[in-house]
Amino acid sequence: MKVENRTIGARLRIVLGPDIAIGPGKADLLEGIRETGSIAGAGRAMGMSYKRAWYLVETMNRCFERPLVEASKGGRAGGGASLTKLGREVLARYRRMEALTADAIEPEMAALRRFVAARSDGT
C-alpha cells in the first residue's frame, strides 16, 4: 500500500460511469483493507479520515455489479472489512493495467523527462 500521493509518471483512472470506478488512491485503499482487515485502519495508514475511506469504498461498491469490500459491524467482537472475490480480481486487474500502461508509455515518458527543468531543490 502506498501512503504518499506524489509519484512521478502517469496515474491511471478507470471511469466506468459517472464516478471513477478505480484509480491509484482507491487501489491503495483496497490493498490497505486487504492488509489491515479494516477500512479505518487502511484510511489511517493513508492519512485519510474514516468518513473519506468509507465514501471511497461505497463509491467503488456502487460502480460494480457486486461489492468489492464487505464490512462487518463493530461491537464487542470488533468489526472488520475484507475484499470480496470481485474486489481481489478488480484490484489485480487494475495493477496489471497500471503495469501495462507504464510499459506502453515509457518511451514517451523518457522523452518528456528530457524536457523537465532541473530545480534548485534537487527534484
N, C-alpha and C positions, 0 to 999 in steps of 0.2 A: 504494500500500500504506500502510495506517495503521500507526503504530508505537506508539500510545498507546491504552489500553483505556478511557479516560474520555471518554464522549460524552454530550451532553445529548440526550435523546429516547429513543425506543423502540429496542430491539435485537431483530431478527428471528432466530429459530432455527427451523430446519425439522427436525422429527422424523419419520422415515420407518420407524422400527423401534425397537429398544431403545436405540440411540445417536442423538445429534444428528447428522444427516447433514451439515448445513452451517449455520453461523452466522457472525456477524461475524468472529470470530477465524480460523476456517477459510477464509473467503473472502479475508481479508487474506493468509493464508499462501499460498493459491493464487496470488494476484496477485504475491506476493513470489517464488514459484517461477517464474512466467512472466517476471518482470523480471530475476531473477538467474541462472536456469538451475540453481539449487542449492537443495536442501532445507535444508542447513546455513546457507547464506547468507540465505535468507528467514527462517529461525528467528532467526538472529543479529540481523537488522535489526529483528525484533520483540521482542528481548530474551528469547528462549526458548532452551532447550537444544536441541542436535541431537536428543537422545532424545525430547524432548517434540514437536518438529516431526515426527519420524518417526512417532511414535504417532498424531498427528492425521492425517497422510497415510494411514497404514494403516487408521484408522477410516473415513475418507472412502472409501477404495478398497473396503472391505468393505460399505459402505452402498449402493453402486450396483452394477448388473449388470456393469459393466466398470470398470476403474480410471480414476481422474481424473488420476493422476500416474504417469508412468513414470520410473524411475530407472535409471541405468547405474552399474556398479561403478567405483570409483576405480582407482588404479594410476598407471602412468607417463603414460598418456594423460589421466588425470583422469576423474572421474566427472561426473555431472550429472543433472539432472532436468528434465522438461518436462511441461506439461499435455497430456493426450490431447485428441482432438476432443471427447469427452464432458466432460472437465474444463473445457474452454473454454466449452462450452454450459451446463453447470451453473453456472459462475461468472457468466456473462452473465444467465442466468435469475434467479439469486439477487439480483444487483444490481438487476434490473428489479423484482423483488418488494419489495426494500427501498424503492425509489423510490415504487412504488405504495402501499405501506403508509404511508410518511411523508405522502404526499398525502392519503390517506384519513383519517388520524387528526389532521391538522393543526388542525382547529377544536377538537377536544377537548384537544389539547396546549396550544393557546393559552389555553384556559380554565384548565387546571391551572397554567400558568405564572403566572397572575394570583394564585394562592393561595400561591405559594412565598415564604417569608420571605427578605428580604434578609439576607445575612451580613456580618459586620464585615470579612471579608477580601475583599469585593467580588465574591464569586461567588454 
